[in-house]
């Protein structure tokens, strides 16, 4: 069972990740997309570390990598806009 402190931390993290979406299914969907997005960037970074090339966030998509999206100095609105742009690049779903 979760204590109130842990439950509060989870609720705060969920609010940060998905805002105030009332639909739990939408919340889970957004969190899942963000985790997959991060995983793709991690795979690219690992590939580079071992001498390979980036597979997901390369060429015109290089600016949308998770590390660049979460870099310090980028404001909240800028991060949100960049993430939304990446998810819907040129009107086509990237993921």
PAZA-626622 format. One record per residue: residue number from 0; residue in one letter; x, y, z of N, C-alpha, C, O in turn. Coordinates in nm, 2 decimals. Layout:
<recs>
+-----+-----+--------+--------+--------+--------+--------+--------+--------+--------+--------+--------+--------+--------+
|   n | res |    n_x |    n_y |    n_z |   ca_x |   ca_y |   ca_z |    c_x |    c_y |    c_z |    o_x |    o_y |    o_z |
+-----+-----+--------+--------+--------+--------+--------+--------+--------+--------+--------+--------+--------+--------+
| NUM |   A |      X |      Y |      Z |      X |      Y |      Z |      X |      Y |      Z |      X |      Y |      Z |
...
+-----+-----+--------+--------+--------+--------+--------+--------+--------+--------+--------+--------+--------+--------+
</recs>
This chain:
<recs>
+-----+-----+--------+--------+--------+--------+--------+--------+--------+--------+--------+--------+--------+--------+
|   n | res |    n_x |    n_y |    n_z |   ca_x |   ca_y |   ca_z |    c_x |    c_y |    c_z |    o_x |    o_y |    o_z |
+-----+-----+--------+--------+--------+--------+--------+--------+--------+--------+--------+--------+--------+--------+
|   0 |   X |   0.08 |  -0.12 |   0.00 |   0.00 |   0.00 |   0.00 |   0.09 |   0.12 |   0.00 |   0.20 |   0.13 |   0.06 |
|   1 |   X |   0.05 |   0.23 |  -0.07 |   0.12 |   0.35 |  -0.07 |   0.09 |   0.44 |   0.05 |  -0.02 |   0.45 |   0.09 |
|   2 |   X |   0.20 |   0.50 |   0.10 |   0.17 |   0.60 |   0.20 |   0.14 |   0.73 |   0.14 |   0.15 |   0.75 |   0.02 |
|   3 |   X |   0.09 |   0.83 |   0.21 |   0.04 |   0.95 |   0.16 |   0.15 |   1.03 |   0.09 |   0.13 |   1.10 |  -0.01 |
|   4 |   X |   0.27 |   1.02 |   0.14 |   0.39 |   1.10 |   0.08 |   0.42 |   1.04 |  -0.06 |   0.43 |   1.12 |  -0.15 |
|   5 |   X |   0.42 |   0.91 |  -0.07 |   0.45 |   0.85 |  -0.20 |   0.34 |   0.88 |  -0.30 |   0.37 |   0.91 |  -0.42 |
|   6 |   X |   0.22 |   0.86 |  -0.26 |   0.10 |   0.89 |  -0.34 |   0.11 |   1.04 |  -0.39 |   0.08 |   1.06 |  -0.51 |
|   7 |   X |   0.14 |   1.13 |  -0.30 |   0.15 |   1.27 |  -0.34 |   0.26 |   1.29 |  -0.44 |   0.24 |   1.37 |  -0.54 |
|   8 |   X |   0.37 |   1.22 |  -0.43 |   0.48 |   1.24 |  -0.53 |   0.44 |   1.19 |  -0.67 |   0.47 |   1.25 |  -0.77 |
|   9 |   X |   0.37 |   1.07 |  -0.67 |   0.32 |   1.02 |  -0.79 |   0.22 |   1.11 |  -0.86 |   0.22 |   1.13 |  -0.98 |
|  10 |   X |   0.13 |   1.16 |  -0.78 |   0.03 |   1.26 |  -0.83 |   0.09 |   1.38 |  -0.89 |   0.05 |   1.43 |  -0.99 |
|  11 |   X |   0.19 |   1.43 |  -0.82 |   0.26 |   1.55 |  -0.87 |   0.33 |   1.52 |  -1.00 |   0.33 |   1.60 |  -1.09 |
|  12 |   X |   0.40 |   1.41 |  -1.01 |   0.47 |   1.37 |  -1.13 |   0.37 |   1.35 |  -1.25 |   0.40 |   1.40 |  -1.36 |
|  13 |   X |   0.26 |   1.29 |  -1.22 |   0.15 |   1.27 |  -1.32 |   0.10 |   1.41 |  -1.37 |   0.08 |   1.43 |  -1.49 |
|  14 |   X |   0.08 |   1.50 |  -1.27 |   0.03 |   1.64 |  -1.31 |   0.13 |   1.71 |  -1.40 |   0.10 |   1.78 |  -1.49 |
|  15 |   X |   0.26 |   1.69 |  -1.37 |   0.37 |   1.75 |  -1.45 |   0.37 |   1.69 |  -1.59 |   0.38 |   1.76 |  -1.69 |
|  16 |   X |   0.36 |   1.56 |  -1.60 |   0.37 |   1.49 |  -1.73 |   0.25 |   1.51 |  -1.82 |   0.26 |   1.53 |  -1.94 |
|  17 |   X |   0.13 |   1.51 |  -1.76 |   0.01 |   1.52 |  -1.85 |  -0.09 |   1.63 |  -1.81 |  -0.20 |   1.64 |  -1.87 |
|  18 |   X |  -0.05 |   1.72 |  -1.72 |  -0.13 |   1.83 |  -1.69 |  -0.25 |   1.79 |  -1.61 |  -0.25 |   1.70 |  -1.53 |
|  19 |   X |  -0.36 |   1.85 |  -1.65 |  -0.49 |   1.82 |  -1.58 |  -0.58 |   1.75 |  -1.66 |  -0.71 |   1.77 |  -1.66 |
|  20 |   X |  -0.53 |   1.66 |  -1.75 |  -0.62 |   1.57 |  -1.83 |  -0.71 |   1.49 |  -1.74 |  -0.67 |   1.42 |  -1.65 |
|  21 |   X |  -0.84 |   1.51 |  -1.76 |  -0.94 |   1.43 |  -1.67 |  -0.95 |   1.28 |  -1.70 |  -0.98 |   1.20 |  -1.61 |
|  22 |   X |  -0.92 |   1.25 |  -1.82 |  -0.94 |   1.11 |  -1.87 |  -0.81 |   1.02 |  -1.83 |  -0.71 |   1.05 |  -1.89 |
|  23 |   X |  -0.82 |   0.92 |  -1.75 |  -0.71 |   0.84 |  -1.71 |  -0.65 |   0.77 |  -1.83 |  -0.53 |   0.75 |  -1.84 |
|  24 |   X |  -0.73 |   0.73 |  -1.93 |  -0.68 |   0.66 |  -2.05 |  -0.59 |   0.76 |  -2.13 |  -0.48 |   0.72 |  -2.18 |
|  25 |   X |  -0.62 |   0.88 |  -2.14 |  -0.54 |   0.98 |  -2.21 |  -0.41 |   1.01 |  -2.13 |  -0.31 |   1.02 |  -2.19 |
|  26 |   X |  -0.42 |   1.01 |  -2.00 |  -0.30 |   1.02 |  -1.92 |  -0.20 |   0.91 |  -1.94 |  -0.08 |   0.93 |  -1.96 |
|  27 |   X |  -0.25 |   0.79 |  -1.94 |  -0.16 |   0.67 |  -1.96 |  -0.11 |   0.68 |  -2.10 |   0.01 |   0.64 |  -2.12 |
|  28 |   X |  -0.19 |   0.72 |  -2.20 |  -0.14 |   0.72 |  -2.34 |  -0.03 |   0.83 |  -2.35 |   0.08 |   0.80 |  -2.41 |
|  29 |   X |  -0.04 |   0.94 |  -2.29 |   0.06 |   1.05 |  -2.30 |   0.19 |   1.00 |  -2.23 |   0.30 |   1.03 |  -2.28 |
|  30 |   X |   0.18 |   0.94 |  -2.11 |   0.30 |   0.90 |  -2.04 |   0.37 |   0.79 |  -2.12 |   0.49 |   0.79 |  -2.13 |
|  31 |   X |   0.29 |   0.70 |  -2.18 |   0.35 |   0.59 |  -2.26 |   0.42 |   0.65 |  -2.38 |   0.54 |   0.60 |  -2.41 |
|  32 |   X |   0.37 |   0.74 |  -2.45 |   0.43 |   0.80 |  -2.56 |   0.56 |   0.87 |  -2.52 |   0.66 |   0.86 |  -2.59 |
|  33 |   X |   0.56 |   0.94 |  -2.41 |   0.68 |   1.01 |  -2.36 |   0.79 |   0.91 |  -2.33 |   0.91 |   0.93 |  -2.35 |
|  34 |   X |   0.75 |   0.79 |  -2.26 |   0.85 |   0.69 |  -2.23 |   0.91 |   0.63 |  -2.35 |   1.03 |   0.60 |  -2.36 |
|  35 |   X |   0.83 |   0.60 |  -2.45 |   0.88 |   0.54 |  -2.58 |   0.97 |   0.64 |  -2.65 |   1.08 |   0.61 |  -2.70 |
|  36 |   X |   0.93 |   0.77 |  -2.65 |   1.01 |   0.88 |  -2.71 |   1.15 |   0.88 |  -2.64 |   1.25 |   0.89 |  -2.71 |
|  37 |   X |   1.15 |   0.88 |  -2.51 |   1.28 |   0.88 |  -2.43 |   1.36 |   0.75 |  -2.46 |   1.48 |   0.76 |  -2.48 |
|  38 |   X |   1.30 |   0.64 |  -2.47 |   1.36 |   0.51 |  -2.50 |   1.43 |   0.52 |  -2.64 |   1.54 |   0.47 |  -2.65 |
|  39 |   X |   1.36 |   0.57 |  -2.73 |   1.42 |   0.59 |  -2.87 |   1.55 |   0.67 |  -2.87 |   1.65 |   0.64 |  -2.93 |
|  40 |   X |   1.55 |   0.78 |  -2.79 |   1.67 |   0.86 |  -2.78 |   1.78 |   0.79 |  -2.71 |   1.89 |   0.80 |  -2.74 |
|  41 |   X |   1.74 |   0.71 |  -2.60 |   1.84 |   0.64 |  -2.53 |   1.91 |   0.53 |  -2.63 |   2.03 |   0.51 |  -2.62 |
|  42 |   X |   1.83 |   0.47 |  -2.71 |   1.88 |   0.37 |  -2.81 |   1.98 |   0.44 |  -2.91 |   2.08 |   0.39 |  -2.94 |
|  43 |   X |   1.94 |   0.56 |  -2.95 |   2.03 |   0.64 |  -3.04 |   2.16 |   0.67 |  -2.97 |   2.27 |   0.66 |  -3.03 |
|  44 |   X |   2.16 |   0.72 |  -2.85 |   2.28 |   0.75 |  -2.77 |   2.37 |   0.63 |  -2.75 |   2.49 |   0.64 |  -2.76 |
|  45 |   X |   2.31 |   0.52 |  -2.72 |   2.38 |   0.40 |  -2.70 |   2.45 |   0.35 |  -2.83 |   2.57 |   0.31 |  -2.83 |
|  46 |   X |   2.38 |   0.37 |  -2.94 |   2.44 |   0.33 |  -3.07 |   2.56 |   0.42 |  -3.10 |   2.66 |   0.37 |  -3.14 |
|  47 |   X |   2.55 |   0.55 |  -3.07 |   2.66 |   0.64 |  -3.09 |   2.78 |   0.61 |  -3.00 |   2.89 |   0.61 |  -3.04 |
|  48 |   X |   2.75 |   0.57 |  -2.88 |   2.85 |   0.53 |  -2.78 |   2.93 |   0.42 |  -2.83 |   3.05 |   0.41 |  -2.80 |
|  49 |   X |   2.87 |   0.32 |  -2.90 |   2.94 |   0.21 |  -2.96 |   2.99 |   0.22 |  -3.10 |   3.02 |   0.12 |  -3.17 |
|  50 |   X |   2.99 |   0.35 |  -3.15 |   3.04 |   0.37 |  -3.28 |   2.94 |   0.37 |  -3.40 |   2.98 |   0.38 |  -3.51 |
|  51 |   X |   2.81 |   0.35 |  -3.36 |   2.71 |   0.34 |  -3.47 |   2.65 |   0.48 |  -3.50 |   2.71 |   0.58 |  -3.46 |
|  52 |   X |   2.54 |   0.48 |  -3.56 |   2.48 |   0.60 |  -3.60 |   2.34 |   0.61 |  -3.54 |   2.28 |   0.51 |  -3.50 |
|  53 |   X |   2.29 |   0.73 |  -3.53 |   2.15 |   0.75 |  -3.47 |   2.05 |   0.70 |  -3.58 |   2.07 |   0.72 |  -3.70 |
|  54 |   X |   1.95 |   0.63 |  -3.53 |   1.85 |   0.57 |  -3.62 |   1.72 |   0.64 |  -3.61 |   1.65 |   0.65 |  -3.71 |
|  55 |   X |   1.68 |   0.70 |  -3.50 |   1.55 |   0.76 |  -3.48 |   1.56 |   0.91 |  -3.49 |   1.48 |   0.97 |  -3.57 |
|  56 |   X |   1.65 |   0.97 |  -3.42 |   1.66 |   1.12 |  -3.42 |   1.78 |   1.16 |  -3.49 |   1.88 |   1.21 |  -3.44 |
|  57 |   X |   1.77 |   1.15 |  -3.63 |   1.88 |   1.19 |  -3.71 |   1.82 |   1.28 |  -3.82 |   1.70 |   1.30 |  -3.83 |
|  58 |   X |   1.91 |   1.34 |  -3.90 |   1.87 |   1.43 |  -4.01 |   1.78 |   1.54 |  -3.96 |   1.81 |   1.61 |  -3.86 |
|  59 |   X |   1.66 |   1.55 |  -4.02 |   1.57 |   1.66 |  -3.99 |   1.50 |   1.64 |  -3.85 |   1.44 |   1.73 |  -3.80 |
|  60 |   X |   1.52 |   1.52 |  -3.79 |   1.46 |   1.49 |  -3.66 |   1.56 |   1.50 |  -3.55 |   1.52 |   1.48 |  -3.43 |
|  61 |   X |   1.68 |   1.54 |  -3.58 |   1.79 |   1.55 |  -3.47 |   1.75 |   1.65 |  -3.36 |   1.78 |   1.62 |  -3.25 |
|  62 |   X |   1.69 |   1.75 |  -3.40 |   1.65 |   1.85 |  -3.29 |   1.54 |   1.81 |  -3.20 |   1.52 |   1.88 |  -3.10 |
|  63 |   X |   1.48 |   1.70 |  -3.22 |   1.37 |   1.65 |  -3.14 |   1.41 |   1.54 |  -3.04 |   1.33 |   1.49 |  -2.97 |
|  64 |   X |   1.54 |   1.51 |  -3.03 |   1.59 |   1.41 |  -2.94 |   1.55 |   1.44 |  -2.80 |   1.55 |   1.56 |  -2.76 |
|  65 |   X |   1.53 |   1.34 |  -2.71 |   1.49 |   1.37 |  -2.57 |   1.59 |   1.45 |  -2.50 |   1.56 |   1.54 |  -2.42 |
|  66 |   X |   1.72 |   1.43 |  -2.52 |   1.83 |   1.50 |  -2.45 |   1.82 |   1.65 |  -2.49 |   1.84 |   1.74 |  -2.40 |
|  67 |   X |   1.79 |   1.68 |  -2.61 |   1.78 |   1.82 |  -2.66 |   1.65 |   1.88 |  -2.61 |   1.64 |   2.00 |  -2.58 |
|  68 |   X |   1.55 |   1.80 |  -2.60 |   1.42 |   1.85 |  -2.55 |   1.42 |   1.88 |  -2.40 |   1.36 |   1.98 |  -2.36 |
|  69 |   X |   1.50 |   1.81 |  -2.33 |   1.51 |   1.83 |  -2.18 |   1.63 |   1.91 |  -2.14 |   1.66 |   1.92 |  -2.02 |
|  70 |   X |   1.70 |   1.97 |  -2.23 |   1.82 |   2.05 |  -2.19 |   1.78 |   2.17 |  -2.11 |   1.68 |   2.23 |  -2.12 |
|  71 |   X |   1.88 |   2.21 |  -2.02 |   1.85 |   2.32 |  -1.94 |   1.85 |   2.45 |  -2.02 |   1.92 |   2.46 |  -2.12 |
|  72 |   X |   1.78 |   2.54 |  -1.97 |   1.77 |   2.67 |  -2.04 |   1.65 |   2.68 |  -2.14 |   1.62 |   2.79 |  -2.18 |
|  73 |   X |   1.59 |   2.57 |  -2.16 |   1.47 |   2.56 |  -2.24 |   1.35 |   2.58 |  -2.15 |   1.33 |   2.50 |  -2.06 |
|  74 |   X |   1.26 |   2.68 |  -2.18 |   1.15 |   2.71 |  -2.10 |   1.04 |   2.60 |  -2.12 |   1.04 |   2.52 |  -2.21 |
|  75 |   X |   0.94 |   2.61 |  -2.03 |   0.83 |   2.51 |  -2.03 |   0.75 |   2.52 |  -2.16 |   0.72 |   2.41 |  -2.22 |
|  76 |   X |   0.72 |   2.64 |  -2.21 |   0.64 |   2.65 |  -2.33 |   0.72 |   2.60 |  -2.45 |   0.67 |   2.54 |  -2.54 |
|  77 |   X |   0.85 |   2.64 |  -2.45 |   0.94 |   2.59 |  -2.56 |   0.95 |   2.44 |  -2.57 |   0.95 |   2.38 |  -2.67 |
|  78 |   X |   0.96 |   2.38 |  -2.45 |   0.97 |   2.23 |  -2.44 |   0.84 |   2.17 |  -2.49 |   0.84 |   2.08 |  -2.58 |
|  79 |   X |   0.73 |   2.22 |  -2.45 |   0.60 |   2.17 |  -2.49 |   0.58 |   2.19 |  -2.64 |   0.53 |   2.09 |  -2.71 |
|  80 |   X |   0.61 |   2.30 |  -2.69 |   0.60 |   2.33 |  -2.84 |   0.69 |   2.24 |  -2.92 |   0.64 |   2.18 |  -3.02 |
|  81 |   X |   0.81 |   2.22 |  -2.88 |   0.90 |   2.13 |  -2.95 |   0.85 |   1.98 |  -2.94 |   0.86 |   1.91 |  -3.05 |
|  82 |   X |   0.81 |   1.94 |  -2.83 |   0.75 |   1.80 |  -2.82 |   0.63 |   1.78 |  -2.91 |   0.62 |   1.68 |  -2.97 |
|  83 |   X |   0.54 |   1.88 |  -2.90 |   0.42 |   1.87 |  -2.99 |   0.46 |   1.87 |  -3.14 |   0.40 |   1.80 |  -3.22 |
|  84 |   X |   0.55 |   1.95 |  -3.17 |   0.60 |   1.96 |  -3.31 |   0.66 |   1.83 |  -3.35 |   0.64 |   1.78 |  -3.47 |
|  85 |   X |   0.74 |   1.76 |  -3.26 |   0.80 |   1.64 |  -3.29 |   0.70 |   1.53 |  -3.31 |   0.71 |   1.44 |  -3.40 |
|  86 |   X |   0.59 |   1.53 |  -3.23 |   0.49 |   1.42 |  -3.23 |   0.40 |   1.43 |  -3.36 |   0.34 |   1.34 |  -3.40 |
|  87 |   X |   0.40 |   1.55 |  -3.41 |   0.31 |   1.57 |  -3.53 |   0.39 |   1.64 |  -3.64 |   0.35 |   1.75 |  -3.69 |
|  88 |   X |   0.51 |   1.59 |  -3.68 |   0.60 |   1.65 |  -3.78 |   0.53 |   1.66 |  -3.91 |   0.49 |   1.56 |  -3.97 |
|  89 |   X |   0.52 |   1.78 |  -3.96 |   0.46 |   1.80 |  -4.10 |   0.32 |   1.74 |  -4.11 |   0.28 |   1.70 |  -4.22 |
|  90 |   X |   0.24 |   1.74 |  -4.00 |   0.11 |   1.69 |  -4.01 |   0.10 |   1.53 |  -4.01 |  -0.01 |   1.48 |  -4.03 |
|  91 |   X |   0.22 |   1.47 |  -4.00 |   0.22 |   1.32 |  -4.00 |   0.26 |   1.27 |  -3.87 |   0.36 |   1.33 |  -3.81 |
|  92 |   X |   0.20 |   1.17 |  -3.82 |   0.24 |   1.12 |  -3.69 |   0.38 |   1.06 |  -3.70 |   0.40 |   0.97 |  -3.79 |
|  93 |   X |   0.47 |   1.10 |  -3.61 |   0.60 |   1.04 |  -3.62 |   0.61 |   0.91 |  -3.54 |   0.68 |   0.82 |  -3.58 |
|  94 |   X |   0.53 |   0.90 |  -3.44 |   0.53 |   0.78 |  -3.36 |   0.41 |   0.69 |  -3.39 |   0.39 |   0.58 |  -3.33 |
+-----+-----+--------+--------+--------+--------+--------+--------+--------+--------+--------+--------+--------+--------+
</recs>
